[in-house]
Amino acid sequence: MPALTLFRLYDLPAGPPDAGDLRPVSPLVLRLLWDEWGADGEPPWPAPAAELLLATRNGRPVGCVGVNLTAPGAVGPLLRAPAPADRADLAESLLHGALWRLRWLGHAYGFAPADVAGHAGGALRATSWVLPGDVGSPPAERDVPGQEWGDVLVDLRGWPLPRPVVELELDGAPVLVRRPEAAEQLLVVDWIKDVFGRGWAAEFARAFAHDPVSAVVVARPRGFAEDPRRCLLGFIAYNTVRAGMLSSIALSEEIRGRDIGIAATLLSSCLSEARAHGFDHVVLGGVSRRLVALRAVDAAWTVPGSCPGVFGKGIRDR
């Protein structure tokens, strides 16, 4: 697969990009500029959340760059008009502007192919990391020792699409790994607040703002107990802390530490949901036991410099 460069958006330079008049326009404009500026090949077909940032000078287009065009979090392609003399500076400004746009849209990371990432200057290069290709190498070789915690990048290209329900067995009775229903929102969020704290409850509540709900739960079937909270056993969510970022896996005390495959199935199901959403890459956020995650997924790596990452500025709630 083509080499990609990851940019840590939370570490971007403090100053805004010097991209002049740079604003989002319809991605369909790319087709016109592609032909007018003589770009090779064919432009990519835009994804549902695609944007095109257009740079103009004196009212005329001089460059453009795609944001979320090929996948959520993606930057590129990047085009420049043949005329401007300062084309190199323009390309770096376009890249910087696209990364800023992604950060504003709620992403923690941006991904650019080599021909786009190559325009990064020193300040942007300091936030970047070329994704390795050592899929399946020993987990310790895919980790970054010395970080208290860190984000774990997962390459979803080739990951299977989700199954609506995965049935497992616990103590001889079925448990279901599935997406939560809208009618369960208050029940699940209140349970998370009481058992795991208000911070996790607030994050999980955001999953219900998405359609489809960007979360997976593990629960016993309805009717297992008079108290419906006893049916809830664990959860994981994505697109809550940041776009394309998974929350930690949370399991009830009843099943925590038992090697019954529930945690692995929760993670696998959530990754499949994110893949169906269109993501090529996602990040497991703020993982302390990283080797566990790296053993579970062959195409996963700890992101260098990701501690404290997006978790360094927020007020911690319990």
PyMOL commands that set and color helices and strands:
alter all, ss='L'
color gray80, all
select helices_A, chain A and resi 9-11+29-36+87-104+114-117+122-125+139-142+182-196+198-207+228-231+262-277+290-296+309-311
alter helices_A, ss='H'
color red, helices_A
select strands_A, chain A and resi 4-8+21-25+51-57+60-67+75-80+109-113+128-130+150-155+165-170+173-178+215-219+232-237+245-246+250-251+281-287+300-302
alter strands_A, ss='S'
color yellow, strands_A
deselect
rebuild
show_as cartoon
